Amino acid sequence: MTAPDQYGQNVAIWQMTDAPSIPGAAQALADGIIPRTVMRFASASARGATLAGAYAPVEGMATYLLDVNRLEVYNGSAWVTPPQALTSTTSGLVMEPGFSQLDFAGYREGRNVMIDVYLTRTGATINESDGNILDTACCTLPAGWRPTHQTINGAWDSGVASGGFVLGTDGICTLRSASGNINNGSNLRLHSTFLITT
């Protein structure tokens, strides 16, 4: 009679007391190991057609879908993408003349990036007219925390005025609009979220 493996995975191991059967021993081993590996399927529909009936998915089973290049894990009721590790930084921000840094944080989970910049205007007043200001670079984000495919829009707020800024693939944050003047001593909070493609 087969016995469970010593790793607690319920893989049936053929015993010396079992009737000799190479096909039976190989099948018992395959049935125990294959569902615990990362199985590859051409698509979700191919997976669904294969993992059915006696071979229906169980919680913890992992598959890789070739058509979308995606790893998925069965959570007991559905196939889900495993969560990515969260990484963060608070260093590497470079300030442009006329601004000083108060705080900076970047967060990344998989391809999702969020940045928060807190800075002070130390230069001359940036005058607003009908919501427009002269394009003014205020800081540059560190490598690895920048958009990879195109310029991204973001929003800033000082508690008195607010507006928009753009964030380029070079990491430069440029203030572009304002609801009021940005005076010397104004504290601005910039926020943007985006997807990276590489």
C-alpha positions in Angstrom: 0.0 0.0 0.0 1.4 3.4 -0.9 2.5 5.7 1.9 2.5 9.6 2.0 5.8 11.4 1.4 7.8 12.8 4.3 7.3 16.4 3.3 3.6 16.4 4.2 2.4 17.0 0.6 0.4 13.7 0.3 2.4 12.4 -2.6 1.8 8.6 -2.7 5.1 6.7 -2.6 5.1 3.1 -3.8 6.2 0.7 -1.0 8.3 -2.5 -1.2 5.3 -4.4 0.2 3.1 -3.2 -2.7 2.6 -5.6 -5.7 5.3 -4.8 -8.3 3.9 -2.3 -10.9 6.2 0.2 -12.6 3.3 1.9 -14.3 1.3 2.1 -11.0 4.3 3.5 -9.1 5.0 6.1 -11.9 1.3 7.1 -12.0 1.1 7.5 -8.3 4.2 9.7 -8.3 2.9 11.7 -11.3 -0.5 12.2 -9.7 1.1 13.5 -6.5 3.8 15.7 -8.0 2.3 17.3 -11.2 -0.6 19.1 -9.4 2.0 20.7 -7.1 4.2 22.0 -9.9 3.5 25.1 -12.1 1.5 23.6 -14.9 1.6 25.2 -18.3 -1.4 25.7 -20.5 -2.0 27.5 -23.8 -4.8 29.5 -22.4 -7.4 29.8 -19.6 -9.9 27.8 -21.7 -7.3 25.0 -22.3 -6.7 24.9 -18.5 -10.4 24.8 -17.8 -10.9 21.9 -20.2 -8.1 19.9 -18.6 -8.5 20.7 -14.9 -12.1 19.3 -14.6 -13.9 16.4 -12.9 -11.5 14.3 -10.9 -8.7 16.7 -11.9 -10.5 19.9 -10.8 -8.2 22.6 -9.3 -7.6 22.7 -5.6 -6.4 25.5 -3.4 -2.8 26.3 -3.9 -2.5 24.9 -7.4 -0.4 27.1 -9.8 -0.5 27.4 -13.6 1.2 29.5 -16.2 -0.9 30.7 -19.2 1.2 30.9 -22.4 -1.1 33.2 -24.4 -0.9 36.0 -21.8 2.4 35.1 -20.1 0.8 35.1 -16.6 1.2 33.0 -13.5 -2.0 32.3 -11.6 -2.8 30.5 -8.4 -6.1 28.9 -7.5 -7.4 30.3 -4.2 -10.1 27.8 -3.6 -12.7 29.5 -5.7 -11.0 31.3 -8.6 -7.7 31.7 -10.4 -5.9 34.8 -9.3 -2.6 36.6 -10.0 -0.2 36.4 -7.0 0.3 39.8 -5.4 3.6 41.5 -6.1 6.0 42.6 -3.4 5.7 46.2 -2.3 8.9 48.3 -2.6 9.5 51.9 -1.6 12.0 54.6 -1.5 12.5 58.0 0.2 15.8 58.9 -1.3 17.2 60.1 -4.7 14.9 63.1 -5.3 16.9 66.0 -6.9 15.5 69.5 -6.5 15.6 72.2 -9.2 16.7 75.7 -8.3 14.0 77.7 -6.5 12.7 74.7 -4.6 13.7 72.7 -1.5 12.6 69.2 -0.4 10.4 68.6 2.6 9.6 65.0 2.0 9.5 62.3 -0.8 8.2 58.8 -1.0 7.8 56.4 -3.9 5.9 53.1 -3.8 5.9 50.3 -6.4 4.0 47.1 -6.5 4.6 45.1 -9.7 4.2 47.7 -12.6 2.2 50.1 -10.5 4.1 53.2 -9.2 2.9 56.0 -6.9 5.0 59.0 -6.0 4.4 61.8 -3.4 6.6 64.8 -3.3 6.5 67.6 -0.7 8.5 70.7 -1.4 8.8 74.4 -0.7 9.0 77.3 -3.2 12.3 79.1 -2.2 12.5 81.3 -5.4 10.5 84.2 -6.7 6.7 84.1 -6.9 5.4 82.1 -9.9 2.6 84.3 -11.2 -0.7 82.7 -12.4 -2.8 84.2 -15.1 -6.2 82.6 -16.1 -5.0 79.3 -14.6 -1.7 79.3 -16.5 1.9 79.7 -15.3 5.2 79.4 -17.0 6.3 75.8 -17.2 8.5 75.4 -14.1 10.6 72.3 -13.4 10.7 71.7 -9.6 12.4 68.3 -9.1 13.6 65.1 -10.8 12.6 61.7 -9.6 15.3 59.0 -9.1 15.9 56.3 -11.8 13.5 53.4 -11.4 10.7 55.7 -10.2 9.9 57.4 -13.5 7.4 56.7 -16.3 8.8 54.4 -19.0 6.5 55.0 -22.0 5.2 58.6 -22.0 4.7 61.8 -20.1 2.3 61.4 -17.2 0.0 64.0 -15.6 -0.2 64.6 -11.9 -1.8 67.1 -9.5 -0.4 69.4 -6.8 -1.9 71.3 -4.0 -0.6 73.9 -1.5 -3.7 74.3 0.6 -4.2 77.7 -1.0 -3.7 77.0 -4.7 -3.7 73.8 -6.7 -2.9 72.8 -10.3 -1.3 70.2 -12.5 2.2 69.1 -13.3 3.7 66.7 -15.9 6.2 63.9 -15.2 8.5 62.9 -18.1 10.4 59.7 -18.8 13.5 61.7 -17.7 11.9 62.0 -14.2 11.5 65.8 -14.4 8.4 67.1 -12.7 7.2 70.4 -14.3 4.5 72.6 -12.8 2.2 73.7 -15.6 -1.0 75.2 -14.2 -2.2 76.9 -11.0 -5.4 78.3 -9.5 -3.3 81.1 -7.9 0.2 82.4 -7.5 2.9 80.1 -6.1 4.6 82.4 -3.6 7.9 82.1 -1.9 7.4 79.9 1.1 4.5 78.0 -0.4 4.5 74.3 0.4 3.4 72.1 -2.5 2.4 68.5 -2.4 2.7 66.6 -5.7 1.1 63.3 -6.4 1.0 60.9 -9.4 0.3 57.3 -10.1 1.3 55.4 -13.3 2.1 52.1 -14.8 5.6 51.2 -16.0 6.0 49.1 -19.1 9.6 47.8 -18.6 
